[in-house]
Amino acid sequence: MQYAMIIDLERCVGCHACTIACKAEWEVPVEFGRNWVRRLGPSLVNNEMASTYYPGLCNHCKEPACVPECPADTVETTFTNPKTGEKIVQEIAATWKDPIDGTVQVDKSRCLGCGACADACPYGARYVNPALTDDVSSDGKIDKCTFCKPRVDAGATPACVQTCITGARIFGDLDDDKSEVAAYVKKQAKGIEPNGGSLGPNVLYYGKKKDIDLLFATSTPELADLGMVRRRSMLASLGRSVEKSVKSLGLLGIAGSLLAASATHEDDDSK
């Protein structure tokens, strides 16, 4: 199974109902967004006037650039296919690609808030929410589109799909040949690959050739500088290791200080 979303640019009217629905569903801060709608054009494309919109979100890539960069400790997790009962055991960090439905998810309870995964995403589809703090991170936690996984697991559709007034967003299983998303792929719907990369995005766009050309000409991103990303990831990992060590040695440190103070007091008394 691979969940995917089609954006039909011939239907999109740029009303932003999808972005508002997402904010309301997931309490996204005003200054951030799990998804977006950007107006493109009017522009001259191959001697034709083109004007369209770029509705964007996490692409839930086949080979996500974000997942390998997460420095959080991995934990062994069992995933169960609800249809077949098949179980898959996998080591995952705080962000991972679900082996059952192909979505890319985040465990906020283990997220370090370092932002390495956000830096690695060429689409700018992740952000650190400063309102989400805990003992693991005082700087916030990563947030992103999850394809509304809790809703989908309960049998509903993503909030943006349900709210789209023109039916421009279509959600389904790309591996199901009878699904509407698979039908769009046969009609040449395609994802935006970053320059020099092949991530396999599972948000796919369909529309008139001139509009698709405008979208790809203006919105194709560059791959991130992984050297810089990994330096940030390494620093976050080292910081977390030091914090763990301090916490584990905390009681010993206190006991040591008390013993040292006691020994000093005894020395003074003996003089």
Protein Blocks (a to p, Z undefined) as FASTA:
>chain_A
ZZdddddfklpgolommmmmmmmmnopafkbcfbdcddehjddeehiacddddddddehi
ablfklmmpmbdcdddddddfknopacdddddfbdcdfklopacddfklpgolommmmmp
mnlpaccdfklgcfkbmnbpcdddehhmmmmmnopacfklmmmmnlpaccddfklmkbmk
lmmmmnopacdddehiaehpabdcdddfklmmmmmmmmcccdddfklmmmmmmmmmmmmm
mmmmmmmmmmmmmmmmmmmmmmmmmmmmmZZ
